[in-house]
Amino acid sequence: MLERLFQKDEKLFFTFYDLFKITFFFLSCYLAYLIRFQEFNEFNKYLRFTIIFSFIYISIAYYFRKEFFFKLDILSTIKQDIQYLFISTIIIFLLLYLVKTSADYSRIWVSFFIFINILSIIPYKIIMNLVYIKLIKSNIFLKNVLIIGNYIDCKAIFKEFKNKHNYNFRAMSLLNKTKNEDFLPIQEIDLNAKIGDFLTHNKISQVWIVYNFNFDRDEIISLFQYIPIDIRTVIPKSINNDYFVDTFGNYNFYNTSLSPFFGIKYFFKILIDFTFSLVFLILSSPVILLSALLILLEDGRPIFFRQKRYGWDGNFINIYKIRTLRNHNGDFKQVVKNDERVLKIGKYLRKFSIDELPQLYNILKGDMSLVGPRPHPIDLDNEYAKKIRGFLQRLRCKPGLTGLAQVNGYRGPTQNEKLMQKRFELDLQYLKKWNIILDIKIILKTMLVFLFQKVD
């Protein structure tokens, strides 16, 4: 799931690019000090200078960097990094001048500090290029994009992006049936209910709809209401150049329906998922082992079972649960109150949600998140996808161990369409309002619910 971090742009990669550059600043500080001084009596003072300089440099790079797609070109990077270095140097000396401490620093040390940093730009760029190429080859940066437009539009997009290795395109022509087998692998695909299978099979992560006056864009978007996919509208600058989210080459991009789970915020979500799930799994292991023993005594093996569920973008995942029903239950049937299939110990496991604890392993694997829409049985999702418009939009992120719906009382079996509609609305609300603070609030509320509110 690491490729999700870079679905919109590579801003996160630039964050690491700038942060790792700090190591070269400290190396330059040390080497410049060795050249200028013989003893380390004042080294801490120059170390503080480097820390402040690093903070200013990162701030300058963040403010001035406009395009967040990494380029392998070395010359443009040298020019840009030298600009950032000199701007950072001017700012830090203005600050030192204001506090009347600029004279405390050796001009020779500063000169060597800047000079060594300039010399380090090329080797650092080469190293990061190799890292980037490795990530490209591992498909972490590749974005599988389906372009919807007529043949001429698709051809123009391909020509615009042919030298950008960040994208892997598939194009389909809606209009203008002109064929040109020598140029592009443009396919003619019917926009029908089977388009979702096509997207899943080809691991398409985004759909770009090229703006065109000759077809009904709203009708196309309406079709994708039933498919969990990110949609961006692409408009040539020659047609419209007002407010836009991103711009690449001769095109402006508007987020028609884009998942918020990407970039640095999503990186922190991954860290929280891994850290909390590992801690919770260790703390809950005695409860899981005791539950396993009691199930073994009551109904034998297996202790755990796995079920296929829909994951992010409707891809299948296997989730793990502690078995609470008797063996040999036949086809899927949602558990109801006083269900005779439930084991004696199973009643307590379900009441306290202990049967869900093995899904902490799913989170460590990267299939699930601590917080997100709960994964339903596939048959249940398919049933309500026919009844509730846009129901599968809830699959535009990882499913969660808990979610906004669950902490608002919508836990356990869903017996009717009205209850499922409310759960769906809360799932969509989570998708629209998601941030790290919201996740932490839901985790804390879940802990209170787990302790004081039981599932019937």
Secondary structure by P-SEA (a helix, b strand, c coil): cccccccccaaaaaaaaaaaaaaaaaaaaaaaaaaccccccaaaaaaaaaaaaaaaaaaaaaaccccccccccaaaaaaaaaaaaaaaaaaaaaaaaaacccccccaaaaaaaaaaaaaaaaaaaaaaaaaaaaaaaacccccbbbbbccaaaaaaaaaaccccccbbbbbbbccccccccccccccccccccaaaaaaaaacccbbbbcccccccaaaaaaaacccbbbbbbbbcccccccccccccccbbbbcccccccccaaaaaaaaaaaaaaaaaaaaaaaaaaaaaaaaaaccccccbbbbbbbccccbbbbbbbccccccccccccccccccccccaaaaaaaaaccccccaaaaaaaccccccccccccaaaaaaaaaccccccccccccccccccccccccccccccaaaaaaaaaaaaaaaaaccaaaaaaaaaaaaaaacccccc
